[in-house]
């Protein structure tokens, strides 16, 4: 089953929907030619996955080929062989329809859209026929089910009674959903099954607790009480199946191997770098960054720890000096009760920087709300995150969630977290998730026209574009603008520590899946060379074992963005204007950055409702 790659997390994004009710969204039947194909691709792909459709804002759907109408919010994803074959046939059909279109006769912008549809169809077929996670990853079913049920509770796409009825309908379908899962699964491995058991426990807790609480007092309460026991029994049966039956059906290696890794790299990232090139650059960057951190840290270390004289090899000395210096910087943090206020202050400061430095033309974000993370989402958003309205409902509020320190935490535990997310790290995080990162990016994406193009580029957004922009925002753009939290050296050390994590993501992912790196070696490497604590390193290892390629998106994206800006700046010389450059690339939307490069270098203007330009005067960050 194809999964959709949204620009930002889409959980609980409709909390401020006026009246709570949204009209159904449908395709534009007046479209013809390629735009009609692109619109059909977006809506039909979403309709294949009710879980994704609910998150994207598609609630009701009439199949244009059969005329059958479906209320998607009450359905679960269908992984049956018949459904998978239907999807496979559809995406093959899309490829045939694309082949009938002379791409050379399309304008440059539509050629980029053609690429998005072509890659989306090819990626879907790769997932369905080559990767086939539905046959090997039992946790996939728990995750899909949990996301489906949670969406009814958390997304205010309708009044509570309607959503409670939808949730109850989905709960009633759980036994059938898991029966399909048991028939599909052919083999697995220890890591997949262990995580599947843990996640199934989580779904059971959602059904018993959150779902029951949500439906209480609604007309669906009695029916929910009748269908929930069967769902819970099916979940328990699924766990027994994983432990007692699936383990006897065979073993698959969690390592993807070179061929499959390279194929997914092509479809998932769509960048100019190969895995070998990315690994080489990441390892070189790791060495340079660590050396730079030592140069920056040594004077601070000698000042703060004059009695500390570290001995041993060069690696041990570097690690000791940098670790102690970073720990001392970590002592500068907000009070446990003032994280939200710090985030609001940082957003205000960064907004002024964007405006005063003319970094982009759009300098006001009235729909942005900085609020505490809702309690039911704090397990997912451990610190903070940007959360946007669905692509089909783009005018709702954008949230920057900040997760409070729980009142029950001891002072020691709270201080440990606050030291990691200290004043400089929180500012860095706000740059990434907020301004000028995802919040700015999302605001520009909503300006794209026509609407079919906005939806295509939003729902099938390129992850390296999205995450690479946010990394570029915090590690390049704001550094150029001299945003340093009041101390450039401390900020730079914090910034470089963050980059080490991005480099290690690349190194462990590629080496684990294509070069047989042992898991314990990956953990030791992260702890030794990237200053990570063991729990963090072990969690990252598990993430790499559960999937592959995705960990490379941040690095691959920021590499593409940094190279593109360098090349444009070199070409334009004194005529380069950072504000105009940022406006243009953002108004293209979340295309693969190589497509952005093609359009920009050819002078192709975006199709968008551009904000009034503030770029007549070169930005201060230009140095002009």
DOPABA-734869 format. One record per atom (N, C-alpha, C): y, x, z. Coordinates in steps of 0.05 Angstrom, whole numbers, plus 5000, padded with zeros to 4 digits. Example, Ala and Ser with C-alpha at 12.3 -4.5 7.8 and 13.67 -1.06 7.14 Angstrom:
// residues 2
488652645156/491052465156/493452645156/495552575142/497952735143/500152585157/
***
This chain:
// residues 624
497650175000/500050005000/502550185000/504250144981/506550304979/508450255003/509650465013/511550435035/514350495024/516350375035/519050395025/520650585042/522250755029/523650965042/526550895045/527250765067/530050685071/531750925080/534350885076/536151105083/536351165112/535950955129/536250995158/534150815171/533550855197/531750675210/532750385209/530950195205/531749915201/530949735223/530249845247/529549665269/531949545282/531749295288/533849155304/536649185292/536849135266/539449185253/541148935250/540148695257/541748455253/542748335279/543248505298/543948405325/546548245325/548248295305/550848155305/551147955282/548947865271/549047675249/550547425258/552747345244/554147105253/552346865252/552046735274/550346495275/547446555274/546746805268/543946895268/542446815243/543546655224/542046555202/543146675176/541346775159/542046885133/540746725111/542146695089/540946565066/538846735053/536946615040/534846765026/536146925003/535047154998/536047324977/534047314953/535047294929/533247284906/534347474885/532647514865/533447674842/535647534826/537147694812/539147584793/537747514767/537347264762/535947174738/537447214712/540047284714/541647324690/541447604678/540147774693/539848054683/537948074660/538448264642/536648314619/536248604616/534348684599/533848964593/532949124618/533849374619/533049544641/533949434668/536449334671/537149214697/535249004707/534248834689/532348624697/529748754707/528848964693/526449114702/526849234729/529149364734/529749494759/529849284782/531049054777/531248844797/528448734803/526848694783/524148594787/522548804803/522949054797/521549264811/522149264841/524749234848/525649234876/524348994890/524748754880/523848514895/520848484895/519548544873/516548514873/515348724892/516348974891/515349184909/515649094938/517948994945/518348894972/516448664979/516148484961/514348254966/511448334971/510648564960/507948664965/507648734995/509748795009/509648875037/511448695054/510448475065/512248305081/513548455104/512248655116/513448815137/515948955127/515849075103/518149205092/520249005083/519348775073/521148565063/522848465086/521648405109/523148305132/525348505140/524548765140/526448975148/528749005128/528148955102/530148995081/531948745078/531148525090/532748285089/531748085068/529348125057/528147925039/526247755055/526847495057/525447315075/523647115060/524647025038/523146825022/522946934993/520646874980/520146994954/518546804937/519446764912/517946614893/516946804871/514346834869/513147014850/513946924821/515347084806/516246994779/513946964760/511647074766/509347064748/507546824753/507446744778/505646514786/507146274795/509746314803/511246094813/510646034843/508846184855/508046144882/510246234901/510946064921/513046124940/511846214966/513146414978/512046525003/514346575023/513846505048/515746575069/514746835081/515947055072/514847325078/514847385108/516747275123/516947345152/514547245168/512947075156/510646965171/508047095161/508247285143/505847405131/505447695141/503047795140/502448075144/501848205118/502048475117/501448625093/498448585086/497848575061/495148535051/494048795040/492048905053/490749155045/488049105032/487448855026/484848795014/484548934987/482148984978/481749104951/483048944929/483048674932/484248504911/487248554911/488548564934/491448604936/492248884926/490649084933/491249354924/490949374894/488949244883/488649244854/490949104840/491948894853/494248744842/496648934841/497049084862/499249274863/498949484842/496549594840/496049804821/496649714793/495749474786/496149364760/499149314755/500649234776/503449184772/504949444766/504349654782/505749904778/504950044752/502450004743/501750104716/503349944695/503749684700/505249524681/508149614680/509249694703/512049794704/512250044687/510250224689/510250464673/510150404643/508550204636/508450124608/511150004598/512449844615/515049734609/517149954606/516950154624/518850374622/518450534596/515950564589/515350724564/516450584539/516750324541/517850174518/520850184516/522150304536/525050334536/525750614527/527550634508/528450894498/530451004518/529551184535/531351284557/533751424545/533451544522/535751694510/538051504503/537451254499/539551064491/540850934515/539950994539/541250894563/543551074570/545650954583/547851124592/546951294615/548551494622/547651704641/546951584669/548551384678/547951264704/545251114703/544850964681/542350814679/539950994675/540351224663/538151424662/537351514690/539251534708/538551604736/536951384748/537751134743/536250904754/533450894742/533250954716/530650974703/528851164718/529951394725/528451594740/527451484767/529151334781/528451224807/526051034804/526150854784/523950674780/521450824771/521651014753/519351164744/518051314767/519651444783/518451594805/517351404826/518651174831/517650984851/514950874843/514650814817/512050704808/509950924809/510551164801/508651384802/507851454831/509751444849/509251504877/507451284889/507951034882/506250814892/503450844882/503050914857/500350954846/499051194859/500551404865/499351634879/498351554907/500051394921/499151304948/496751124946/496650944927/494450754925/491850874915/492051064896/489551164883/488751444890/490651614898/490051894905/490051944935/492251864948/492451914977/490551724992/490651474986/488751274997/488651275028/490851285041/490851285070/489551035081/489650815066/488450565077/485350595081/484250815069/481350855073/480751055095/482751205105/482151425123/483851425149/486051285149/487951305172/488051045188/486351025209/486350775224/488950715238/490550925244/493150875257/495050735238/494650755212/496450625193/496450325197/494250215204/494049915208/495449835234/495150005255/496549945280/499549965276/500450165262/503350195257/504449965240/503049895219/503949685202/504049415217/502049365233/501949125248/504149115269/504449335284/506549345304/509349305292/509849435269/512449405256/512949115247/510848985237/511048715228/511748525251/510348545273/510748375295/513448425309/514148685311/516548755324/519048665308/518748655282/521048575265/521848285271/519848105276/520547835282/522147815308/521547985327/522847985353/525548105351/525848335338/528248495340/530348435319/529548325296/531448275274/532447995276/534947955280/536147685282/536747575254/534647545238/534947435211/535147135211/534547005233/534646715236/534846645266/535046395272/535146315301/532546385314/532646395341/530246485356/527846305352/528246045350/525945865346/524545925320/526045975299/524846035273/523346295274/524546495286/523246765288/520746745306/520846585327/518546555344/516246425329/516846235311/514846105295/513646315275/515346475264/514446685245/512646885260/513446965284/511847155300/509147035306/509146775314/506546645320/504746625296/505946575273/504346565248/503046845242/504647055247/503547325242/501347385263/501747315288/499747355308/497147225300/497346985290/494946835282/493446985259/494747145244/493547285222/492347565230/492747645255/491847905264/488847945260/487047755268/484147805265/483447855236/484547705217/483947745189/484948015179/487348095188/488548345180/486748575189/485748565214/484048785224/481248785213/480348545204/477748535191/477848685165/480048655150/480448815126/480549115132/481849185154/482049465161/479249585166/477549435180/474849535186/473249565161/473649395142/472149415117/473149645100/475749695101/476949905084/476250185093/476250235120/476150505130/473350625126/473350865112/470850995105/470251245121/472351375131/472051625146/474651675159/474651875178/477151935192/476752215205/478352275226/478052515240/479152475269/478952675285/479552645313/482452585318/484352715303/487152665308/487952385299/486952295276/487552025267/486551815287/484051845295/482851645313/484151645340/484751875351/486051885377/488751735376/490351795356/492951665354/492651365348/490651295332/490151005327/489550855352/487850975369/487250835395/489750805412/491351005413/493850995429/495750775418/496050775392/497850585379/496850305381/494250265379/493149995382/493549895410/493450065430/494149985457/497049885458/498850015443/501549935442/501949665429/500449605408/500549345395/499549125414/497349185428/496348995448/498348925469/499749135478/501849085499/504048915487/504748965462/506848805449/506048505448/503548455441/502548185439/502548055467/501548195487/501248085514/503948045527/505848225523/508248225539/510748135522/511548305504/514048255490/513847995473/511647965459/511347715443/511247465460/509747475482/509647245499/512347175511/513747385520/516447345531/518347225510/518147325485/519947235464/519546935457/517046855457/516546575449/516846375472/517046485497/517246305520/519746135518/519445875522/521645685520/522245595492/520745675472/521145585445/518945385438/519345235416/517245045408/514545185401/514545445397/512145585390/510545685414/511645645438/510345765462/507445685464/506845425461/504045335465/502245445444/503145445419/501445555397/501045855401/503145995409/502846285414/500646325435/500646175456/498646205478/495846155467/495645985446/492945925435/492046145417/493846275401/492946465381/492946755392/494446805413/494547085423/491847185433/490247035447/487647145456/485947245433/485847095411/484247195388/485347455377/487947475376/489147725366/488447955385/488647905411/487948125430/485048195428/483347995424/480448055421/479948225396/481348155375/481048305350/482048595353/484248635368/485148905373/483149065389/481948935409/479949075425/477449135408/476748955390/474449005372/475149235353/477649245345/478449465327/478249735341/478949745366/478649995381/475750075384/474049875389/471149935391/470150045365/471049915343/470250005317/471050295312/473450365320/474450635316/472750835331/472150765356/470550955373/467650965366/466450735360/463550725357/462450725329/464050625310/463050595283/464450785263/467050795264/468450965244/467751255248/467251335272/466551615277/463951695264/462351505257/459751555245/459851535214/462151455203/462351415175/463151665159/463651875173/464452125159/467052225169/467652475161/470052615169/471752695145/474352665148/476152775128/477952975141/478753175126/480553385137/483353275137/484853315159/487653235160/489353415142/488353655136/489753825118/489653715090/491953695077/492053575050/490853755029/491154015031/490454205010/492754234991/492654444975/494854524958/495454314937/493354214923/493854024901/495253774910/494153644931/495353394940/498053444953/498353664967/500953724979/503053754957/502453894936/504353934914/505053674900/503053504897/503553244884/505353074900/504853054926/506652894943/509353014945/509553274945/512153414945/513853324922/512553304898/513953224874/515052944876/513352754886/514152474886/515952404910/515452534933/516852464958/519552594959/519752844951/522252994955/524052994930/522853044906/524353044881/526653254883/525953494891/527953714893/527253934873/529054124870/528654334851/526854554862/526554574888/524954784900/521954714899/520254914896/517354884899/516654934928/514254854937/513454924964/513555224970/512655384951/512655674955/515455784959/517355684942/520155764945/521355674971/520755434979/521755325004/520755495028/518155565027/517055725049/518355995051/518756125028/519956385028/522856375039/524356175030/527156155039/527256085069/525455915077/525455835106/524756075123/522756235115/522056465132/524256675132/525456715109/527756905109/530056805126/530656545124/532856425139/532256435169/529756405176/528956425204/529556695216/528956905201/529457175210/532457225213/533957145193/536857195193/538157035216/537256785220/538456615240/537956725268/535556815273/534956935299/536657185304/536957345284/538557595287/541457515292/542457315279/545257225283/545557115311/543556965321/543756855348/543857075369/542457295364/542457525383/545257645384/546457675361/549157795360/551157615375/550957355371/552757175385/552157155415/549657165422/548857115450/549257355468/549057595457/549057835474/551557865491/554057825479/556357855496/556457645518/555657405512/555657185532/553557255554/551257345545/549157415564/549957635582/551257845572/552158065588/554257975609/555857785601/557957675619/556657505640/554857335633/553657145652/551457265668/549957445657/547657565671/547757865671/549757985683/550158275682/547858435694/546358315712/544158455724/541558445709/541458275688/538958235673/538758455651/536758625654/536158825634/533358785623/533158665600/530558595589/529258825574/526658855577/525159065564/522958945547/521659105532/519459015515/520159055486/518558935468/519158965440/521658805433/522558845408/525058715399/524958415400/522558305394/522358005394/522657905423/521358035442/521457955470/524357975481/525758185474/528458215483/530258005471/530057965445/531657755432/531157485445/528557415448/527957155459/529057115487/528857325504/529857305531/532857275532/534357435516/537257415516/538157145506/537057055483/537956805471/537156575488/534756575500/533856355516/535656315541/536256535554/537956515578/540756425571/541756515549/544456435540/544456135533/542456045518/542355755511/542055585537/540555675556/540155525581/542855505596/544455715596/547055705609/548955515595/548855515568/550555325553/549655045559/547055005563/546054735568/547154615594/548254775612/549354675636/551954515631/553154545608/555554395601/554654125588/554553925604/553753665593/555153435607/554853205596/556052965607/554652885633/555952725649/554652595671/552552405661/550452355677/548252185667/549151905661/551451825672/552451555667/554651545646/555251765633/557551775615/556751855587/554251845580/553351925553/554651735532/554751475538/555851285519/558851345514/560251405536/563151465533/563551715517/561751915522/562052165507/561652115477/559651945470/559151875442/561551735430/562751555444/565151415434/567451615430/567751795448/569851995445/569352175421/566852265418/566052435395/566552285369/565852025368/566251875343/569251865337/570851815357/573751805352/574852075343/573952295355/574852565347/573952615319/571552565312/570552625285/571852445264/572452195271/573952025252/576652135246/578052245267/580652365262/580352615245/578252775249/577853015233/577552935203/575852735199/575352635171/577952545158/579652405174/582152305164/584152535160/584552695180/586652905179/585953125159/583453185157/582653405138/582153305110/582353035107/581752915081/579053005070/577052975087/574253055080/573152845060/573752595065/573052385046/575352185046/575452005026/577551815025/577251585045/574751505049/574151295067/574451395096/576451305110/576951415136/577051215159/576050975153/576050765173/573350615172/572150575194/569450455196/569450225216/570850005209/571249785228/568649645236/566549665220/564049535227/562249705245/563249945251/561650125268/561950045298/559750005311/559649945340/558050155354/559250295373/557850485390/556950345415/554350295418/553350125440/550850255452/550050175476/547550265487/545150175470/543150345467/540750265453/539450025467/538749815452/537449585465/534949685480/534349555502/532149655520/529549675505/528949485487/526349475474/526149695453/528349835447/528250045427/528450325438/528650345465/529150615477/526750795475/524350695471/522050865468/522151005440/523450875421/523550985394/526051165391/528251075402/530751225401/531251355428/530051595431/530151725457/532851825465/534651875445/537351985450/539451815437/539351795410/541351645396/540451605367/541851435352/541151395324/543051205311/543351235284/544951055268/543150835258/544050585259/542350355251/544150175234/543150125210/544749975190/543649695185/545249535173/544349275163/542449325140/540649135135/538749165113/540249175086/539049295066/540349315040/541149045029/539548835035/540148565024/542248425041/543048535063/545148415080/547048635089/548548755070/550049005075/552548975091/553548725095/556148685108/555948655138/553648665149/553348645178/554148905192/554148905218/555149135233/553249375229/554549615231/553049865234/553249945263/550950035274/550850115302/550350405305/551650525324/550850795333/549850755361/547250755364/545950705390/545850965406/546450945432/546251165450/544551075473/542351225478/540451135498/541151245526/541651065545/542351155572/540051295586/540851465605/538751585623/537751365641/535151315642/534151095659/534951135689/535650925702/536450935730/534151045747/531750995739/529451075755/528851375753/529951515735/529451795732/530651955755/529152155763/530152335784/532452495773/534052615791/536252785782/535253025767/532953125775/531853365761/531053295732/529753065729/528852985702/531252925685/533252785696/535652715681/537052975672/537353165691/538753405685/537353565663/534653565663/533153705642/533853595614/533953325612/534653215586/537553265579/539353245598/542153285593/542753575585/541153765595/541554045588/540754085558/538653955550/537853975522/539853835504/540853605512/542853455496/545553485510/546453735510/548953805524/551353725507/553653795516/556153725503/556153795474/555254035467/555354135440/553154005423/550753965434/548653835419/549253545414/550453405433/551153125429/553353095407/555253285406/557153285385/555853325358/553953515357/552453575333/550853325324/549653195343/548052955337/549852725326/552252705338/554052495328/555052555300/555352815293/556052885266/553752805247/551252845255/548952785238/548552485234/548352345257/547752055256/550151895249/552551985258/554951825256/556751925234/558852065242/561052145224/561252445224/561152575201/561052465173/558252445161/556252405178/553452395168/552652115158/550651995171/549451755160/551351515159/553151495179/555051265179/556751275154/557851505148/559551535124/557951495099/555651615098/553851585075/553251295070/552451145091/551750865088/554150695079/556550755089/558850605081/559450635051/559150875041/559550925012/557350794995/554850805005/552650684990/553050384985/554450255004/554949965001/557049904980/558450104970/560550064950/559450074921/556950154918/555850184891/555749924876/556349924851/556049694834/554549774808/553349584794/552949304802/550849284824/550349034833/548748994857/545849084853/544749044829/542049134824/541749434828/543849584820/543749874823/543949944853/545749804867/546049864896/543349824911/541949604904/539449544917/537349744910/537149814884/535150004876/535550274890/537950374890/538450634902/538350624932/538850394944/538650374973/535850344983/534250174970/531550124980/529650354972/530050474949/528450704941/530150954944/531450984967/533251204971/531651464974/532751684964/531551944965/531952074992/529852135007/530052235034/531552505036/531052705019/532552945020/535552905016/536352714998/539152644996/540252545023/538752355035/539652225059/539852425083/537552545089/537452725112/538852995106/538753085081/540153325074/543153295077/544153065070/547053015073/547853035103/546252915120/546852915149/546753195160/544853355151/544653635160/547053795149/547653745123/550053875111/552553795127/552753545135/555153455150/555453605176/553253645191/553553775217/553554085215/552154195196/551854485196/553654625175/554854475157/556654595137/559354475138/559554215133/562054075131/563754105156/562654045179/564154055204/564754335213/562954525205/563554805211/565954895195/566154815170/568454875153/571054765165/570754525178/573054395189/573754485217/572254685227/572754815253/572354615276/570454445274/569754265296/567754415314/568554485338/566954665354/566654585383/567554345390/567254255418/568854425437/570754575427/572454745445/571555025448/569255095437/568255375439/566555435415/567655585396/566255625370/563555775374/563455965393/560956115396/558755945407/559355795428/557355615440/556455405419/558355305404/557655095384/555855225363/556555465354/554955595333/552155655343/551855745367/549155795378/547555535379/548755315387/547455065388/546654975360/548455015341/548054945313/545655105302/545655365307/543455535297/540755465309/540755385334/538255305347/537155055332/538954875324/538054645309/536954725282/538154915269/537155005243/534455135246/533955275268/531255395272/529055185271/529654955282/527654735282/527154645253/529254635237/528954545209/527254755194/527755005199/526155215185/523255205195/522755175221/520055165230/518554925220/519954705215/518654465204/517354535177/518954685161/517954755134/515554945137/515855145153/513855355155/511155245166/511255085187/508654985198/507454785179/509054615166/507954405149/506554525125/507854715112/506654835088/504255015096/504555165117/502355345125/499955195137/500454985152/498254825162/496654695140/498054575120/496654415100/495654575076/496854805070/496154945046/495155235051/495455325076/494655605081/492955635107/491855405116/489855405138/490955525164/493455495169/494655585195/493255435218/492255575238/491055445261/493255285277/492455065288/494354905303/495555045327/493955205342/494955345365/496955565356/496555675333/498455875322/501155745316/501055495306/503555355299/505055295325/503755215346/505055165372/506255415383/504755635383/505755885393/508155985377/508155945351/510356025334/512855865341/512655605344/514955445350/516155515377/514455565397/515355645423/516655915423/515456105409/516456385409/518956415392/518956305368/521056375349/523256165347/522755915357/524755705355/525655605382/524855735403/525755665430/525055375438/522755275428/521855005435/520055015459/520154795475/518354775498/515654675487/513554735503/510854665494/510554365487/511454175503/511053895495/512353825469/514653945464/516053895438/514454015415/513454255419/511954395398/509354245392/507954155413/505454015409/505853745395/508153615402/508753355389/509353405359/510653625353/511253685325/508653755310/506853895322/504253955310/502853695303/502753505322/501453255317/502753105293/505453115292/506852985270/506053105244/505753375243/504953505218/502053435211/500353405231/497553335225/497253055215/498952875224/498752595216/499752535188/501552705178/502652675151/503452945141/504252965117/504953215104/507353175085/508853385081/511153405064/513653295077/513553065092/515952935103/517653125119/516353305134/517853495151/519653675135/519253695110/520853875093/523453745083/523753485087/525953345074/528653445084/528953515109/531553605119/532353865107/530554055107/531154315095/531554295065/529754165051/530054145022/532654015015/533353805030/535853665024/538353835029/538453965052/540854125057/541054365038/538754475029/538854685009/540054584983/539254344975/540254234950/543254174952/544154054974/546953994978/548654244979/547654444994/549254694997/549554834970/547354854955/547454984929/549254834909/549054564910/550754414891/553754464897/554454444922/557254494929/558154774920/556454974926/557155244919/557555274888/555855144873/556055164844/558455014833/559054784844/561454634836/563954794843/563954904867/566255054876/566655304859/564555434851/564755674834/565755594806/564855364796/565655284770/568555194769/569455054790/572154934790/574255124800/573455324816/575355524826/577555394842/580055464836/582355364852/582755064848/581554944828/581754654823/579854494840/578054624854/576054484870/577554324892/576854074895/577853904917/575553784932/575253864957/572953784973/572853484976/575153354980/575153064984/574152924959/575152994936/574252874911/571252924906/570453164913/567553224909/565853044927/566553024953/565052854971/565052564963/567452464955/567552184946/565652134923/565652314904/564052274880/561052274886/560152474900/557252494904/556252274922/557952174941/557051954958/557051694943/558851654924/558851404909/556651384888/555251604883/552851584866/550551444881/550651454907/548451334922/546151534926/544051444939/541851624948/539851684926/540851804905/539151904884/538152184892/536052284879/535252554884/537552744877/537952954893/540353124889/540353254862/538053324850/538153424822/539353224803/538952964808/540152764791/543152754796/543952784822/546852794829/548153034814/546753254814/547753494800/548153444771/546253314758/546353254729/548853074723/549252874739/551452684735/554152824740/554252974762/556853094770/557653304750/555753484743/556453694725/557153594697/556253354690/556853244664/559453074665/560553054689/563052904692/562752604691/560352504697/559752214696/560852084721/562551894718/563851764741/561851564754/562051534780/560351334794/561151054785/559350864787/559950584784/560050464812/562450424822/562750344850/565550234855/565850074876/568449984886/569550204903/570750404890/571550644905/573850584924/573950704947/576150664965/578650804954/581050714962/583550844953/583351144958/583851304938/583551594941/585651714960/584751884977/586452044994/586352334987/585452394962/584752664955/586952804938/589352684936/591352804919/592153074930/592153094957/592753354970/590053474978/589753724970/587153864976/586653865006/584153825013/583453825042/583754105054/584354105080/584654365093/582154535093/579854395091/577354545091/576954695065/578554625044/578354765019/579355055020/581155095040/582455355041/584655365020/585655125011/587655124990/590054954999/
***
